[in-house]
């Protein structure tokens, strides 16, 4: 099984970043690859291939991944400049509420 400690392959930069983001969120949620796979209806091997950058999820599967983690597809795809796992609109709304 591949876990976060497995070396990330050199795929397309976006694919590698997405794999790292999925692995990070999975660890944050205390999920194994099997847990995520079962939650979204794919195999553990599929999750492993995403995390190593060998493959990337289809859009409908990416939506399921985002739902499993309670974040947006934008957050999964946007890299380290993302403002919040909840998405920029939610982050902006929270900032506005605190300023009032």
Secondary structure as GFF3:
##gff-version 3
##sequence-region A 1 100
A	DSSP	alpha_helix	13	28	.	.	.	ID=ss1
A	DSSP	alpha_helix	33	40	.	.	.	ID=ss2
A	DSSP	alpha_helix	44	52	.	.	.	ID=ss3
A	DSSP	alpha_helix	59	69	.	.	.	ID=ss4
A	DSSP	alpha_helix	73	78	.	.	.	ID=ss5
A	DSSP	three_ten_helix	79	81	.	.	.	ID=ss6
A	DSSP	alpha_helix	88	99	.	.	.	ID=ss7
###
